Structure formats: C-alpha cells, structure tokens
C-alpha cells in the first residue's frame, strides 16, 4: 500500500534544517514569497549544501543570503 504524504514546506521546517541560524525575522518573508516548488528544492538542497560546505572548508551562508541568492538552485553534488 502506497500513501501520499504531504511534505512540511513551512518556514519552521526550513529553519530547523538550515545549519546557520541568523535573522529569522528577515528570512521568513522571503520564504513565504517562494513557490512550493522552490520551497521543496530548497529543503532538498540543504543536506547536499552542508556536505559541499564541509568539502570546501568554507562557512555556511546566512540563511537570508541562501534564500535571496537562490543558492538552493545549485547542484551541490556536482560542485567541488
């Protein structure tokens, strides 16, 4: 039996998952303006982004920059 499960596309889900917590009051309006498709892409990109940052030895972007710059559209699995 297969059941369809709705994903949690809430800001709280993003905030809980994103590794660098800063300025939620500025991030939430950005999140709320995003399409469901982009919210899903964003949530799915966080784990590959964490691995990318670790491989490169760089700091995580502020969540506001991550959202504003649409960093979630990058394929972090293919970036060195």
DSSP file (Angstrom, degrees, kcal/mol; ACC not computed):
  #  RESIDUE AA STRUCTURE BP1 BP2  ACC     N-H-->O    O-->H-N    N-H-->O    O-->H-N    TCO  KAPPA ALPHA  PHI   PSI    X-CA   Y-CA   Z-CA
    1    1 A X              0   0    0      0, 0.0     2,-0.5     0, 0.0     0, 0.0   0.000 360.0 360.0 360.0 130.6    0.0    0.0    0.0
    2    2 A X        -     0   0    0      2,-0.0     2,-0.4     0, 0.0     0, 0.0  -0.929 360.0-166.7-111.6 130.3    1.4    3.4   -1.0
    3    3 A X        -     0   0    0     -2,-0.5     2,-0.5     2,-0.0     0, 0.0  -0.940  20.0-128.2-117.5 140.1    0.2    6.5    0.8
    4    4 A X        -     0   0    0     -2,-0.4     2,-0.5     2,-0.0    -2,-0.0  -0.734  26.8-163.9 -84.3 128.1    0.8   10.1   -0.4
    5    5 A X        -     0   0    0     -2,-0.5     2,-0.3     0, 0.0    -2,-0.0  -0.952  16.1-129.1-117.4 130.4    2.3   12.2    2.4
    6    6 A X        -     0   0    0     -2,-0.5     2,-0.2     1,-0.1    -2,-0.0  -0.590  25.0-129.4 -76.9 133.8    2.4   15.9    2.3
    7    7 A X        -     0   0    0     -2,-0.3     2,-1.0     1,-0.1    -1,-0.1  -0.527  20.9-111.9 -80.4 150.5    5.8   17.4    2.9
    8    8 A X        +     0   0    0     -2,-0.2    -1,-0.1     1,-0.1    -2,-0.0  -0.739  39.9 170.7 -84.2 104.3    6.2   20.1    5.5
    9    9 A X        +     0   0    0     -2,-1.0    -1,-0.1     4,-0.1     2,-0.1   0.028  32.3 130.5-102.1  24.9    7.0   23.2    3.5
   10   10 A X  S  > S-     0   0    0      1,-0.1     4,-1.6     4,-0.0     3,-0.2  -0.338  71.3-117.1 -77.5 160.0    6.8   25.6    6.4
   11   11 A X  H  > S+     0   0    0      1,-0.2     4,-3.1     2,-0.2     5,-0.2   0.878 116.3  60.4 -60.7 -37.9    9.3   28.2    7.4
   12   12 A X  H  > S+     0   0    0      1,-0.2     4,-2.3     2,-0.2    -1,-0.2   0.868 101.9  52.4 -60.1 -37.0    9.8   26.3   10.6
   13   13 A X  H  > S+     0   0    0     -3,-0.2     4,-1.5     2,-0.2    -1,-0.2   0.923 112.2  45.2 -64.6 -44.2   10.9   23.2    8.7
   14   14 A X  H  X S+     0   0    0     -4,-1.6     4,-2.9     2,-0.2     3,-0.3   0.947 113.7  49.4 -61.3 -48.6   13.4   25.3    6.8
   15   15 A X  H  < S+     0   0    0     -4,-3.1    -2,-0.2     1,-0.2    -1,-0.2   0.868 110.6  50.0 -63.0 -38.2   14.7   27.0   10.0
   16   16 A X  H  < S+     0   0    0     -4,-2.3    -1,-0.2    -5,-0.2    -2,-0.2   0.841 117.7  40.4 -67.4 -33.2   15.0   23.7   11.8
   17   17 A X  H  < S+     0   0    0     -4,-1.5    -2,-0.2    -3,-0.3    -1,-0.2   0.820  91.2  91.7 -88.4 -34.8   17.0   22.1    8.9
   18   18 A X     <  -     0   0    0     -4,-2.9    45,-0.1    -5,-0.2    29,-0.0  -0.449  69.4-143.6 -69.9 132.8   19.3   25.0    7.9
   19   19 A X  S    S+     0   0    0     -2,-0.2     2,-0.7     1,-0.1    -1,-0.1   0.711  81.4  59.0 -74.7 -21.8   22.6   24.8    9.8
   20   20 A X  S    S-     0   0    0     41,-0.2     2,-0.6     2,-0.1    43,-0.6  -0.910  71.2-159.5-115.6 108.7   23.3   28.5   10.3
   21   21 A X        +     0   0    0     -2,-0.7     2,-0.3    41,-0.1    41,-0.1  -0.772  30.7 135.9 -96.0 118.4   20.6   30.3   12.3
   22   22 A X        -     0   0    0     -2,-0.6    42,-0.3     1,-0.1    41,-0.2  -0.924  61.5  -1.1-161.1 134.1   20.5   34.1   11.9
   23   23 A X    >>  +     0   0    0     -2,-0.3     4,-1.5     1,-0.1     3,-1.2   0.911  55.3 174.6  56.6  56.6   17.8   36.8   11.3
   24   24 A X  H 3> S+     0   0    0      1,-0.3     4,-2.6     2,-0.2    -1,-0.1   0.846  76.6  63.2 -60.5 -31.2   14.7   34.7   11.2
   25   25 A X  H 34 S+     0   0    0      1,-0.2     4,-0.5     2,-0.2    -1,-0.3   0.775 108.4  41.1 -65.8 -24.8   12.6   37.8   11.0
   26   26 A X  H <> S+     0   0    0     -3,-1.2     4,-0.6     2,-0.1    -1,-0.2   0.713 116.1  50.1 -91.3 -23.1   14.2   38.7    7.7
   27   27 A X  H  X S+     0   0    0     -4,-1.5     4,-2.5     2,-0.1     3,-0.3   0.858  96.9  66.1 -82.5 -37.2   14.1   35.2    6.3
   28   28 A X  H  X S+     0   0    0     -4,-2.6     4,-2.6     1,-0.2     5,-0.2   0.898  99.8  49.6 -57.7 -45.3   10.5   34.3    6.9
   29   29 A X  H  > S+     0   0    0     -4,-0.5     4,-1.2     1,-0.2    -1,-0.2   0.879 111.0  51.6 -62.5 -34.1    9.1   36.9    4.5
   30   30 A X  H  X S+     0   0    0     -4,-0.6     4,-0.6    -3,-0.3     3,-0.4   0.931 111.0  47.8 -64.3 -44.2   11.5   35.6    1.8
   31   31 A X  H >< S+     0   0    0     -4,-2.5     3,-1.3     1,-0.2    -2,-0.2   0.919 108.4  54.3 -60.6 -45.1   10.4   32.0    2.5
   32   32 A X  H 3< S+     0   0    0     -4,-2.6    -1,-0.2     1,-0.3    -2,-0.2   0.753 105.1  54.0 -65.8 -24.1    6.7   33.0    2.3
   33   33 A X  H 3< S+     0   0    0     -4,-1.2    -1,-0.3    -3,-0.4    -2,-0.2   0.624  90.1 100.2 -82.3 -14.0    7.1   34.6   -1.1
   34   34 A X  S << S-     0   0    0     -3,-1.3     2,-0.1    -4,-0.6    -3,-0.0  -0.367  77.7-113.3 -74.8 151.0    8.7   31.4   -2.6
   35   35 A X     >  -     0   0    0      1,-0.1     4,-2.4    -2,-0.1     5,-0.2  -0.361  28.7-110.4 -72.9 161.5    6.7   29.0   -4.7
   36   36 A X  H  > S+     0   0    0      1,-0.2     4,-2.5     2,-0.2     5,-0.2   0.887 120.2  56.0 -60.4 -38.2    6.0   25.5   -3.3
   37   37 A X  H  > S+     0   0    0      1,-0.2     4,-2.4     2,-0.2    -1,-0.2   0.930 109.5  44.7 -59.9 -46.5    8.4   24.1   -6.0
   38   38 A X  H  > S+     0   0    0      2,-0.2     4,-2.7     1,-0.2    -1,-0.2   0.869 110.7  54.1 -68.2 -36.2   11.2   26.4   -4.8
   39   39 A X  H  X S+     0   0    0     -4,-2.4     4,-2.6     2,-0.2    -1,-0.2   0.927 110.4  47.2 -61.2 -44.0   10.5   25.6   -1.1
   40   40 A X  H  X S+     0   0    0     -4,-2.5     4,-2.3     2,-0.2    -2,-0.2   0.932 112.5  48.7 -63.2 -46.1   10.8   21.9   -1.9
   41   41 A X  H  X S+     0   0    0     -4,-2.4     4,-1.4     1,-0.2    -2,-0.2   0.908 111.5  51.5 -58.7 -42.1   14.0   22.4   -3.9
   42   42 A X  H  X S+     0   0    0     -4,-2.7     4,-0.8     1,-0.2     3,-0.5   0.948 110.6  46.1 -62.3 -50.4   15.4   24.5   -1.0
   43   43 A X  H >< S+     0   0    0     -4,-2.6     3,-0.6     1,-0.2     4,-0.5   0.883 113.9  49.5 -61.6 -37.9   14.6   21.9    1.6
   44   44 A X  H 3X S+     0   0    0     -4,-2.3     4,-0.5     1,-0.2    -1,-0.2   0.735 107.8  55.6 -72.7 -21.7   16.1   19.1   -0.6
   45   45 A X  H 3X S+     0   0    0     -4,-1.4     4,-2.3    -3,-0.5    -1,-0.2   0.635  85.8  81.6 -85.8 -13.6   19.2   21.1   -1.2
   46   46 A X  H <X S+     0   0    0     -4,-0.8     4,-2.5    -3,-0.6     5,-0.2   0.921  91.2  46.6 -64.7 -46.5   20.2   21.7    2.4
   47   47 A X  H  > S+     0   0    0     -4,-0.5     4,-2.1     2,-0.2    -1,-0.2   0.944 114.8  46.3 -64.0 -47.5   21.9   18.3    3.1
   48   48 A X  H  X S+     0   0    0     -4,-0.5     4,-2.3     1,-0.2    -1,-0.2   0.883 112.4  53.3 -59.5 -35.2   24.0   18.5   -0.2
   49   49 A X  H  X S+     0   0    0     -4,-2.3     4,-2.6     2,-0.2    -2,-0.2   0.911 106.2  51.8 -64.5 -42.6   24.8   22.1    0.7
   50   50 A X  H  X S+     0   0    0     -4,-2.5     4,-2.1     1,-0.2    -1,-0.2   0.917 111.7  46.8 -59.5 -43.6   26.1   21.0    4.1
   51   51 A X  H  X S+     0   0    0     -4,-2.1     4,-2.6     2,-0.2    -1,-0.2   0.893 111.2  52.4 -65.9 -39.1   28.3   18.4    2.5
   52   52 A X  H  X S+     0   0    0     -4,-2.3     4,-2.4     2,-0.2    -2,-0.2   0.928 109.5  48.5 -61.0 -47.2   29.6   20.9    0.0
   53   53 A X  H  X>S+     0   0    0     -4,-2.6     5,-1.7     1,-0.2     4,-1.5   0.903 112.5  49.0 -60.9 -42.0   30.5   23.4    2.7
   54   54 A X  H  <5S+     0   0    0     -4,-2.1    -2,-0.2    -5,-0.2    -1,-0.2   0.921 111.0  49.5 -65.5 -43.9   32.3   20.7    4.6
   55   55 A X  H  <5S+     0   0    0     -4,-2.6    -2,-0.2     1,-0.2    -1,-0.2   0.908 117.1  41.3 -60.0 -42.3   34.2   19.5    1.5
   56   56 A X  H  <5S-     0   0    0     -4,-2.4    -1,-0.2    -5,-0.2    -2,-0.2   0.654 103.0-130.8 -82.1 -17.1   35.3   23.1    0.7
   57   57 A X  T  <5 +     0   0    0     -4,-1.5     2,-0.2     1,-0.2    -3,-0.2   0.868  61.4 133.9  67.3  36.6   36.0   24.0    4.3
   58   58 A X      < -     0   0    0     -5,-1.7    -1,-0.2    -6,-0.2     2,-0.2  -0.691  59.0 -97.3-114.1 167.4   34.0   27.2    4.0
   59   59 A X        -     0   0    0     -2,-0.2     2,-0.1    -3,-0.1    -1,-0.1  -0.513  40.7-104.0 -82.2 151.4   31.4   28.9    6.2
   60   60 A X        -     0   0    0     -2,-0.2    -1,-0.1     1,-0.1     2,-0.1  -0.468  38.7-112.7 -68.4 143.9   27.7   28.4    5.7
   61   61 A X        -     0   0    0     -2,-0.1   -41,-0.2     1,-0.1    -1,-0.1  -0.410  38.8 -93.5 -69.0 153.7   25.9   31.4    4.1
   62   62 A X     >  -     0   0    0      1,-0.1     4,-2.2    -2,-0.1     3,-0.3  -0.424  38.2-116.8 -59.7 146.6   23.5   33.3    6.3
   63   63 A X  H  > S+     0   0    0    -43,-0.6     4,-2.3     1,-0.2     5,-0.2   0.848 115.3  57.8 -59.8 -32.2   20.0   31.8    5.6
   64   64 A X  H  > S+     0   0    0    -42,-0.3     4,-3.2     1,-0.2     5,-0.3   0.931 108.7  44.9 -62.9 -44.3   18.9   35.2    4.2
   65   65 A X  H  > S+     0   0    0     -3,-0.3     4,-2.4     2,-0.2     6,-0.3   0.863 110.7  55.1 -65.9 -36.5   21.7   35.1    1.6
   66   66 A X  H  <>S+     0   0    0     -4,-2.2     5,-2.0     2,-0.2     6,-0.6   0.912 116.8  36.2 -62.5 -43.3   20.9   31.5    0.8
   67   67 A X  H ><5S+     0   0    0     -4,-2.3     3,-1.3     3,-0.2    -2,-0.2   0.937 118.7  47.9 -75.4 -48.0   17.3   32.3    0.1
   68   68 A X  H 3<5S+     0   0    0     -4,-3.2    -3,-0.2     1,-0.3    -2,-0.2   0.881 115.6  45.4 -62.8 -39.0   17.8   35.7   -1.5
   69   69 A X  T 3<5S-     0   0    0     -4,-2.4    -1,-0.3    -5,-0.3    -2,-0.2   0.400 106.1-128.1 -84.8   3.3   20.6   34.4   -3.8
   70   70 A X  T X 5 +     0   0    0     -3,-1.3     3,-1.8     1,-0.1    -3,-0.2   0.875  48.7 161.6  49.8  43.2   18.5   31.3   -4.7
   71   71 A X  G > < +     0   0    0     -5,-2.0     3,-2.1    -6,-0.3    -4,-0.1   0.770  60.9  75.5 -61.6 -26.1   21.5   29.1   -3.7
   72   72 A X  G 3  S+     0   0    0     -6,-0.6    -1,-0.3     1,-0.3     4,-0.1   0.617  82.4  68.1 -63.7 -12.7   19.1   26.2   -3.4
   73   73 A X  G <  S+     0   0    0     -3,-1.8    -1,-0.3     2,-0.1    -2,-0.2   0.612  81.0  98.3 -82.6 -12.0   19.0   26.0   -7.2
   74   74 A X  S <  S-     0   0    0     -3,-2.1     2,-1.1    -4,-0.2     3,-0.1  -0.447  78.3-128.4 -72.9 148.0   22.7   24.9   -7.3
   75   75 A X    >>  -     0   0    0      1,-0.2     3,-1.7    -2,-0.1     4,-0.7  -0.779  28.2-178.0 -95.0  89.8   23.5   21.2   -7.7
   76   76 A X  T 34 S+     0   0    0     -2,-1.1    -1,-0.2     1,-0.3     3,-0.1   0.691  75.3  67.3 -66.6 -19.2   25.9   21.0   -4.8
   77   77 A X  T 34 S+     0   0    0      1,-0.2    -1,-0.3    -3,-0.1    -2,-0.0   0.771 105.9  42.1 -70.0 -24.3   26.6   17.3   -5.5
   78   78 A X  T <4 S+     0   0    0     -3,-1.7     2,-0.3     2,-0.0    -1,-0.2   0.565  97.7  90.1 -98.6 -10.7   28.3   18.4   -8.8
   79   79 A X     <        0   0    0     -4,-0.7    -5,-0.0     1,-0.1     0, 0.0  -0.630 360.0 360.0 -87.5 144.9   30.3   21.3   -7.3
   80   80 A X              0   0    0     -2,-0.3    -1,-0.1   -25,-0.0    -4,-0.1   0.461 360.0 360.0 -83.7 360.0   33.7   20.8   -5.9
